[in-house]
């Protein structure tokens, strides 16, 4: 059986976007139980030269929703970054990303298969197809930002495990 462009992108992003929503909920519960302000995590970084937590969540949203939009438009043009926002806004951002991903229709995405998609990153222009854009640019960036956010929360004592990161696996019926 062939894997469609829709299957490579939308359900793959949805699985992890939903897990990020769950991770953020677990973090909010942890902060509430410990009496910590959830906004204390917003500007936390793993290392000084790495982007802060809020950026990781925003980038995960962009590399999922706007990557799928790019399949349709031929250009990756996420909105400008919002910057430092309250923790609850990050939860809302992920909820909106989930809703946006759920709205994509398989037929609309699948008809973009093989389409040329050029990506401009500074002076560098990358000539890609829809499939190589998803597989070699968006998914690696998406997972990088998600795992970085997960690790920031772990360093702050949020009780998370591998299954929280994996989310609901897309298993076959037995």
C-alpha positions as semicolon CSV with decimal commas, in nm:
position;residue;x (nm);y (nm);z (nm)
1;X;0,000;0,000;0,000
2;X;0,122;0,349;-0,084
3;X;0,147;0,616;0,179
4;X;-0,024;0,935;0,070
5;X;0,107;1,286;0,117
6;X;-0,182;1,348;0,356
7;X;-0,081;1,042;0,564
8;X;0,282;1,157;0,574
9;X;0,184;1,498;0,702
10;X;-0,149;1,569;0,872
11;X;-0,199;1,260;1,094
12;X;0,173;1,259;1,173
13;X;0,164;1,621;1,289
14;X;-0,167;1,568;1,469
15;X;-0,033;1,279;1,676
16;X;0,244;1,492;1,817
17;X;0,051;1,821;1,840
18;X;-0,203;1,635;2,054
19;X;0,076;1,496;2,270
20;X;0,214;1,850;2,314
21;X;-0,131;1,959;2,429
22;X;-0,127;1,678;2,685
23;X;0,227;1,766;2,793
24;X;0,127;2,129;2,846
25;X;-0,174;2,016;3,049
26;X;0,052;1,795;3,263
27;X;0,287;2,088;3,311
28;X;0,001;2,318;3,418
29;X;-0,114;2,056;3,671
30;X;0,243;2,013;3,800
31;X;0,290;2,387;3,844
32;X;-0,046;2,416;4,019
33;X;0,036;2,126;4,254
34;X;0,377;2,270;4,341
35;X;0,255;2,628;4,373
36;X;0,477;2,745;4,090
37;X;0,368;3,005;3,838
38;X;0,342;2,835;3,495
39;X;0,470;3,155;3,335
40;X;0,808;3,083;3,497
41;X;0,875;2,832;3,218
42;X;0,797;3,061;2,924
43;X;1,148;3,206;2,889
44;X;1,337;2,898;3,007
45;X;1,613;2,768;2,778
46;X;1,807;2,444;2,780
47;X;2,123;2,635;2,702
48;X;2,199;3,006;2,669
49;X;2,225;3,006;2,291
50;X;1,903;2,807;2,240
51;X;1,559;2,959;2,191
52;X;1,325;2,972;2,493
53;X;1,028;2,748;2,568
54;X;0,770;2,981;2,413
55;X;0,962;2,974;2,084
56;X;0,969;2,592;2,086
57;X;0,590;2,575;2,113
58;X;0,539;2,842;1,850
59;X;0,782;2,673;1,611
60;X;0,607;2,338;1,659
61;X;0,282;2,505;1,563
62;X;0,437;2,669;1,257
63;X;0,620;2,358;1,137
64;X;0,296;2,162;1,146
65;X;0,009;2,385;1,034
66;X;0,208;2,612;0,805
67;X;0,400;2,322;0,656
68;X;0,073;2,167;0,541
69;X;-0,043;2,507;0,415
70;X;0,282;2,526;0,218
71;X;0,186;2,207;0,036
72;X;-0,118;2,389;-0,098
73;X;0,040;2,729;-0,165
74;X;0,390;2,626;-0,271
75;X;0,553;2,856;-0,013
76;X;0,633;2,816;0,355
77;X;0,515;3,147;0,499
78;X;0,432;3,110;0,868
79;X;0,311;3,419;1,051
80;X;0,555;3,632;1,243
81;X;0,658;3,500;1,581
82;X;0,455;3,632;1,873
83;X;0,732;3,618;2,130
84;X;0,693;3,591;2,504
85;X;0,333;3,514;2,599
86;X;0,168;3,365;2,908
87;X;0,176;2,986;2,944
88;X;-0,202;2,966;2,886
89;X;-0,155;3,135;2,547
90;X;0,087;2,858;2,451
91;X;-0,177;2,601;2,543
92;X;-0,427;2,790;2,329
93;X;-0,178;2,808;2,041
94;X;-0,139;2,429;2,039
95;X;-0,517;2,386;2,059
96;X;-0,557;2,609;1,755
97;X;-0,288;2,414;1,570
98;X;-0,476;2,091;1,641
99;X;-0,802;2,239;1,510
100;X;-0,630;2,375;1,198
101;X;-0,471;2,037;1,125
102;X;-0,804;1,858;1,172
103;X;-0,960;2,086;0,910
104;X;-0,729;1,972;0,627
105;X;-0,902;1,743;0,376
106;X;-0,709;1,440;0,245
107;X;-0,803;1,502;-0,120
108;X;-0,680;1,864;-0,106
109;X;-0,343;1,759;0,036
110;X;-0,297;1,450;-0,181
111;X;-0,341;1,650;-0,501
112;X;-0,030;1,847;-0,399
113;X;0,191;1,537;-0,431
114;X;0,500;1,598;-0,642
115;X;0,441;1,973;-0,650
116;X;0,750;2,196;-0,652
117;X;0,801;2,391;-0,334
118;X;1,087;2,637;-0,312
119;X;1,207;2,745;0,028
120;X;1,405;3,063;0,084
121;X;1,615;3,062;0,403
122;X;1,821;3,379;0,410
123;X;2,039;3,376;0,098
124;X;1,984;3,002;0,049
125;X;1,712;2,877;-0,184
126;X;1,610;2,514;-0,152
127;X;1,429;2,351;-0,442
128;X;1,206;2,079;-0,298
129;X;0,899;1,876;-0,377
130;X;0,603;1,856;-0,141
131;X;0,725;1,522;-0,011
132;X;1,086;1,625;0,043
133;X;0,973;1,949;0,209
134;X;0,770;1,751;0,464
135;X;1,021;1,469;0,515
136;X;1,350;1,658;0,512
137;X;1,257;2,006;0,640
138;X;0,930;2,032;0,829
139;X;0,921;1,705;1,021
140;X;1,283;1,729;1,146
141;X;1,229;2,091;1,255
142;X;0,891;2,007;1,411
143;X;1,032;1,718;1,616
144;X;1,337;1,921;1,720
145;X;1,120;2,194;1,870
146;X;0,877;1,951;2,033
147;X;1,151;1,747;2,199
148;X;1,326;2,066;2,311
149;X;1,004;2,187;2,477
150;X;0,960;1,842;2,636
151;X;1,317;1,853;2,769
152;X;1,276;2,204;2,910
153;X;0,971;2,084;3,104
154;X;1,160;1,776;3,226
155;X;1,445;1,993;3,354
156;X;1,189;2,187;3,558
157;X;1,057;1,874;3,725
158;X;0,742;1,814;3,521
159;X;0,676;1,438;3,551
160;X;0,676;1,333;3,186
161;X;0,777;1,010;3,020
162;X;0,833;0,874;2,672
163;X;0,466;0,781;2,629
164;X;0,366;1,140;2,698
165;X;0,593;1,245;2,412
166;X;0,474;0,971;2,175
167;X;0,106;1,050;2,218
168;X;-0,161;0,820;2,083
169;X;0,006;0,577;1,843
170;X;-0,177;0,505;1,519
171;X;-0,202;0,128;1,556
172;X;-0,387;-0,108;1,325
173;X;-0,698;-0,290;1,435
174;X;-0,645;-0,644;1,561
